[in-house]
């Protein structure tokens, strides 16, 4: 049976193509808003407000909130849901095509205390998190509802099955924690998998820092390009260095020549990035 929700323009039907699953439990929504770390000093960028269920408790806590929604058929419902919240505004747009820094600048100004809240369809989680981390460095935190399995990946450590570029990117820039597990039954319609509400707080003091972060991110992506290959083979496929140079760089940061990317810590990736950049100079 299709879920229905009425707004000024009739009924709304969930779009499976957009990965739409919504929470209606008021207690749970208050809990999620609290876990989003939002205070009265904060301006909030919300990605995917849906029916505005989380937007309302966020608006009650925040200085102001702008919600970016791709599905225009939700706007009549959102207008009704948020009509008593003067500090809430809904903007139409696709998060992957929107200039987020410009949106934040126009909505809140350059000196705002920014936090992000997002309920992401599973199929774009990696792309959206990557964009948020790289294009909104001023965001103090990102609170995001994602598939539980992806939440596991965000927390993965070297040697874990899910350890890869997304875990490294998130942990490099943020303290990552699982704020709450949310079973599929809490959503309407229920997805096939459970979810996790993750809190990513931007690091004030970085445990390690690559000299060139763009180069570091390119290195991490390249290191995992083909998981069955050793790190050496991935490096010589992605960078203009020969085998001897790749082995020397890997050994210089205390790794075995035959290691694989999933064994390498973030700190070692930082040092390896600097080492390979130096070879290429």
N, C-alpha and C positions, 0 to 999 in steps of 0.2 A: 504493500500500500504506500502510495506517495505521501510524504509529509506536506501539510499545507499551512500557510501562515497568511493572515489577511492584513493588508495595508490599505491605503486610500484607493489604490488601483486594483483591488481584487486580490486574488490569491497568489502565493509564491510557491513554486515547486523547487525542491533541492536539485541542484545540477551536479550529477556525478562527475561530469567532465572537469568541474572546478574543485572536486574533492571536498564538497560542502558537508560538514557534520557539525551540529551545534549543541551547546550545553544550555540547559534551562534550569538546572538546580541552583536556586538562589544562594544557599549556604556555600556550595562549592564555588560559585562565581565570586562571592565575597572573599573566600579563602585565596583564590587565584589572584585577585586584585591586590590582596595583602602581600602575597609572595612576589608580586611584580616590583616591589621596593619603591613604589611611587609615593611621593610626598607632595605637600602643598607648594613646594618650591619648584616642582618639576613640570616640564612640558612633555607631553607624551605623543609619540608617533605610533599609531596602532595600524598594523597590517591585517586586513581581513576582519572587519568588525562583525560580519554576518548579520544577525538580527539586532546587534547592539547590546547583547546580554552582558558581555564583559566591559563594554564601553561605559556603561552606566556606573558600576562601582569604581572604575578607573577615574571617571570624570569627577566623582565625589571626593577622590583623594588628590587629584592633580590640580595644578594651576590652570592648565588648558590641555586639550587633547584634539588632535587631528587624526581622523581615521581614513585610511586609503582602501577603497573597495572597488574591485574590478566589475562586479555584477550590478548593473544599473537597476535591475528589477528589485533589488533590495532597498533602494533609496526611499520609496514610500514608507516602508516598514521602519527604516532607520529614522526618518523624519518624525514619525509618531513616537518612537521609542525615546528620542533625544530632545523632544520639544521643550522640556523643562530644564535642559542643561545649556545654559548660555555659553559655557566654556568648551562646548563640544562642536566640532565641525566635521562633516564628511566630504571627502574629495574622491571623485571618480578617477581611477587609474590602475594600470597594471604595475605592480611593484618592480618587475624586471625591466620595464620600459620607462619608469619615472625617474627623473633626476631627484633623488632623495635629499641631497644636500641643499638643492635649490628650494625644494618643498619646505624643508625645515626652516631655512633662512627666511622665506616669505611668510611662513605661518607664525614663527616664534622669535625671529631675530637671531643675531649671531651669538649673543651672550647667554642664551637660555641654558638651563639645567635640563638636559635631554635624557629621556629614557624611551625605550622601544618595547612594545608588546606586540606579539604576533601569534596568530593561529594559522599554521601553514599546512597547505595540502602536502601530503607526503612526497609527491613527485617533484616538488620544487624546493624542498627543504635546504639542500646543499647550496643551490644557486642563491637563494635568498639570504641565508646566513652569511655566505661569503660576501655578498654585496653589502649587507648591513655592516659587517665588521670593517670592510675596506673603505666604504664611502661615508660612513658616519663615525669617524674616530672619536668624536666628542660625546657620543652616547655613553652615559655612565653604566647602563646595563641594558641587556636584551632579555626579556622574559618571553619564552616561546613554547607553545604547545606543539609537540612533534611525536611521531611514532616512537614507541618505547625502544624499539630496536635501534633507531637512530640516536636516541638519547644515550644508549649504551656506547655507541660509537664515539659520541662527543666526549665521553669520560675515559675512553680506552687508553691504556698505557702501552709502552713498547713491549712487544711480545704477545699482546692480546690480538684476537682475531679481527676485531673491528678497527684496530689502530691504522690510521691513514691520514691523508691530507686534511680532511675535515676536522679530525681530533686535534691535529697539530695546529691548524689555523686558530681554532677556538681557544685552545689552551695557551697558545703563544700570546694572544691578546687579552684573554679573560680568565678569571677564576670561574670554573664551570661546576655547577652542582645540580643534582636532581632535586627540585623543590617538592615535587609531588607526582606520584603515579596516578593516572586517571584511567580506570577501566573503560572498555568500549561501551559498556551499558550506560555510561553517563552521558553519551551523545545521542542525538536524534538526527538522522537515523544512525544506529550503531555501526561504526566501521568494523572491518574484519579483525582489527588488531587493537591492543591497548596502547595508550599514549603516556607520555611523560611531560610534565611542565618543568622546563629547564630554566635556570637562572644563570645568565652569563654576566658577571660583573667585570667591567673593564679594569685591568691591572693598573695600579698607580705606579708600582715598582716592578719592572720586568725582571724576571730571574735571569734572562739572557736576552741579548739584542743583536740581531744581525746588522752589519754595517750598512748593507743595502737590502731593505726589506723586500723590494720587488724581486730581486735576484734570489733571495731566500725562499720566497713563495714559489718561484719558478723551479728552483732546485727540488723542493719538497714534492711538487707535482710530478716532476720528471723522475724522481727517485722511485715513485710508486707506479710509473707508467705501465710497466709490465711486471706484475707481482711475482711471476715465476722466475724472473731473472734476478741475478745478484745485483747489488747496488752498483758495482763497477760497470756492469753491462748497461744498466739504465743510464748511468752518468755519461758514458761515452756515446750513447745514442742521442742524448739531449744537449750535450755541450761540446764545443770545439776543443776537446782534449783527447789525448791518446790513453791507452790502457795503463801505461807506466805512471802517467801524471794522475790518473784517477786513483790508482792504488796508493800512490804517495800521499794524496790528499786524505784518503780514508784512514790510512795508518797514522797520519799526523794528528788526527783527533781521537786516537786511541781505539780504533775499530779494527776488526780483522778484515783482511783483504776480501774474503769470500762472504762477508755479511750481507744480509738483505735489509731493505729499507725499514721493514716492520720491527727491526731490532734497535733502530737508531733513536736516541732520545732527542727531545726538542733542542736541548743545549748543544748536543753533538751536531745536529742539523745546522744550527747557527754558525758554529765554528767551521763546519764543512763548507757552508756557503761562502764564508770569508776566504777560506783556503782556495776554493776553486776560482773565485773571482780574482784572487791574487795571481793565480797561474795564468788566467786569461788576459791579464793586463799587458 
